Amino acid sequence: MTHRWTRRALLVAAAALATAALAGTAAARVDAGGASKSVAVAFIYPKTGGLAAFGQEELDGFQAGLAYTKGQCGGYTINPTYIDDATDPATAINAFKNEVGQGVKIVAGTGSSGIALQLGPLAAQNNILYISGAAAADQITGLNRNTFRAGRQTLQDVLDAANIFPPKSTGKKIVVFAEDTAFGAGNVAAVQAIFGGRGVSVSKILSPFGAPDLTPYAQQLKNSGADAAFVAWANTTNAAAMWQALQQQGVAKQMTIVTGLANRASYDAIGPLVPGVTLLSHYVYTAPHNVANTYLIKWMAKNRHSVPDLFTPDGFVTAQMICRALAKGGTDTSKQISALEGWRFMAPKGPQYIRPQDHAMLQPMFQVQLVPGAGGHYAVKVTKTVSPGNVQPPVTPFK
């Protein structure tokens, strides 16, 4: 009898060890001492590729947000794995499937609209929480209940622009100058929806993603006879070449340039083309004045010896959302979704709200000008903060 009991106990113990080993790859586990539970999160972002500069901004913001929310996540700690999607959909999809296959229930990141639009459906199929980062495609909003966004969407950019450049000042013909990507197509659709509805003719000139020579496209724009060009550019590898081509062709002398202020590295290239012009802006670190933005600025100064850039707050908000989901929903995906829907919170940009009907991220936008600064460089002058309600996209219910 003694030997039977001992053998049974050993078998139970072995089974328990095997279960524990499997649990180590699951979404949550209790740390040594049982003090907190560590939750695995996959942060998929463009460390390399055409959106690498934006990816670094998201990463910086996410790590700052983790520090900001530490100890506030309902006894859970966030254990991130950082994965480079190389700005490539296939790479991102493989990484997503691999992480979910290992038991990860929360995935975040990517600055690519094309990638986010493919990861969102996978999140619903696998019933996990997915928070896209800086990806701006409007179709991410209302994609499914498992998919949220941390950043703004294209319609919010265009609504901001509509306040700056009403049709009476831009004329009757606008050309969207962008790359032939999901982001570019989204801008064409948004400009058509906002300006086209006001009797303005909207057309497009799209170049291949990453095209090294943009002179032919700049020439097309110059000869288009447009009253305004809505420039929407995401690829940082050829952005300088694009602005140089516009400058060489004298496009700014032919028409009004309507564009969003890109990251800080682009200021000197854009500045000479838009003297005295008000630009739409997703974020500049000098505009908001709140505790979250102050924390982000100080964290960046201490840990990166720099200042926040265009998409740094999107990474920060991603961490805030994950923390909220865990604090209110634990590791139950359905409860995490409910915890995020309708949430109002203070982000670096200011007050933000996740609209429950479609997960649109309502948030402030900004209007700025580029002005000559020290050392021959250009600096930002903030002219206006636009409240979330004035750049609110239409509701797009879940499909």
Secondary structure, DSSP 4 states (H G I P E B T S, - for coil): -HHHHHHHHHHHHHHHHHHHHHHTTSSEEEPGGGS-EEEEEEEEE-SSSTTHHHHHHHHHHHHHHHHHHTT-STTEEEEEEEEE-TT-HHHHHHHHHHHHHTT--EEE--S-HHHHHHHHHHHHHHT-EEEE-S---GGGTTS-TTEEESS--HHHHHHHHHHHS-HHHH-SEEEEEEESSHHHHHHHHHHHHHTGGGT-EEEEEEE-TT-S--HHHHHHHHTT--SEEEEE---TTSHHHHHHHHHHTTHHHHSEEEEB---GGGHHHHGGGSTT--EEES--TTS--SHHHHHHHHHHHHHTSS---TTHHHHHHHHHHHHHHHHHHTT-HHHHHHHHTT-EEEETTEEEEE-TTT--EE--EEEEEEEE-GGG-EEEEEEEEEPGGGG-PPP----
